[in-house]
């Protein structure tokens, strides 16, 4: 049997271990997984493949914990469990209590948990915001903070959109000094 899709956003191992702790059957856990996939717009793996991993992960986890005094679940995998709790309507206090009991070695931070719980509860998922998503006014303000010609030129080379903003903005410096040597030119 192959591993779950490596390009999947969902940390299947963390989700399965969390569902196993809550005494969910493989079928109920798969329904939970499908809801997560629907929420984030990802294609779910088949029920048979999921059940295979549902039966395998808890055994592997027991062996891992007995050999190494801890789990190999990344802390980011816990976010999927938090989203699962939000989708299922669990309260924040119950969610963190359950997560701390299952993943005790990760030392889950209450403030971090509350942040993600509220964020997911308000419908804000994992959309990554990039520099190019910023409004032009904000980028123009960043450009205005450039205090040297070199940083201006560096910003111009990032993208065409940024070049247009840099070119249309008033520079923060008032003079440019250029040194001309026999074999070089410096600013």
N, C-alpha and C positions, 0 to 999 in steps of 0.2 A: 504494500500500500504506500502510495506517495504521500509526501507532506502536504498539508493544506496549501492553497495558493500563496506563494511567497509575496505576491504583489497585493495581497489583501491588507486592507487597513486595520481590520479587527484582529486583536491579539486573541486568537482562538483558545490558546492554552489558559490564559487568565480567566476568560469567560467560562470555560468548561469547569475549571477548578472551583470557581465561585458558585456556579450552578450546582456542582456536585456537593459542595458544603451545605447548600440550601435544600439538599435532598430532592432535587428535581430529577425526574426521569430523563432519559435521553431524548424522548419525544418532546417533553415540555422545554427542555433546554434548546432543542432545535427550533421550536417555535419562537423562543426568546431571541435566538440568533437571527432568524428570519426577520423579526421586527427590527433588529439593529440594522440589518442589511437594507431593509426598506427605508429606514430613517436616513441613512447616509447615501442611499442610491447605489449600493454595491450588489453585484450578483452573488447570491448565496451558493455555497457548495451543495452537493446532493446530500440528502438525509442519510444515506448509507455511509458515505465518507465521514460525515459528521459523527454518526454513531460509533464508527470505528475509533475516532479520536476521543470521543466521550468515554469510551471504555478503556482507552490506553493511557490518557494523560494522568488520571489520578494515581495509577500504579507507578508511572514514571516519576511523578512528583514525590511519592513516598520514598522511592529509592534515592532520588536526588537529595531529599532532606536528610535521610539517614546517613548518606555519604559525606555531605558537605555542610551541615548545619545551616542550610538556607535554601531558598527557592531561586530559580533562575528566571523568574518573571520580571520583566523590566517594569519600572515604576509607571511608564506611560501606558502599559497594558491595563492598569487599574482604571484608567479613564473609561474604558469600554464597560467595565463593571458598573461604574457610576452612571453612565448613560443608560445601561440596562435597568438600573434601579429607578431612574427618572421615568423611563418608558413604562415600567410596571407600576408606577405610582407609589413607590416606597418613600417614606419620609426620610429626611436627611440624617436624623439621629440614628435611625435603624440602619441606614445604609453604611454610615461610617463604623458603627459597632460591628456589623457583619464583616466589612472589609478588613478591619483591624484583627478580627478573630481568624479570618482565613489567611491573610497575608501579614501576619504579625511581624515577620522579620524585615518587612519593608519600612516599618515605622511611618505609617501614613500620617501626613500632616493634616490636622483638622481644617486649618485655613485653606490649604490647597484643595482639600475635598469640598469644602463649602463653596469655593470659587467655581469649580467645575460643576458642582451640583446645580448652583444657581444659573450658571451659563447655559447648561443643557436644558434646565427647566424653562428658560426664556427662549429656547429654540435656536440658540447659537451653537452650531456644531463646530467641526474642525476646519472651517474654511480658513485657509492661510491667507493672510494679507501680505502682499508684496509691495515693494517700493513703488512700482508702477501703478498700484491701486490708489495711491495718495492723490488728493485733488491738486490741481495746478497751483493753487494759492499756497498750499503747504510746501510744495517743492520750491516755489519761488522764494519763500521765506528761508528755506535751507540754503538755497543758492546765495541769498543775501548775506549769509553768515560766512561765506568764503572770504578769507582775509588775504589770500595770496593769488597771484596770477596762475601759479602752478596748480592749485586746487581747482581753480576755474577750468583750466584745460583738462584736468582729470575728469571733472564732472561732465564736460562736453563729450568726452569719449565713451560715456556709459551707454547712451542710447540716443536715437534721433529725437525722441520726445524731450528728453532732458537737454539736448543741445539747443532745441528751439527755445526752451524756457531760459536757459543760460544766456543765449544770445539776445533775448528780449528784456533781460533784467539789467538794472543798473548795478555796476560792480561796486563792491564795498570798499575797494581801495581807490586811491586818487592818483597814484603815479606808479609807473613801471620803470625799473632800472635794468638796463641791458649792458652787460660787459662783453666787449668784443676782444678776444685774444687772437694770437697768431693762428692757432689751429682750433679754436672753439668759441662758441657764443653761449653765454650764461645769462640768466635773468636775475 
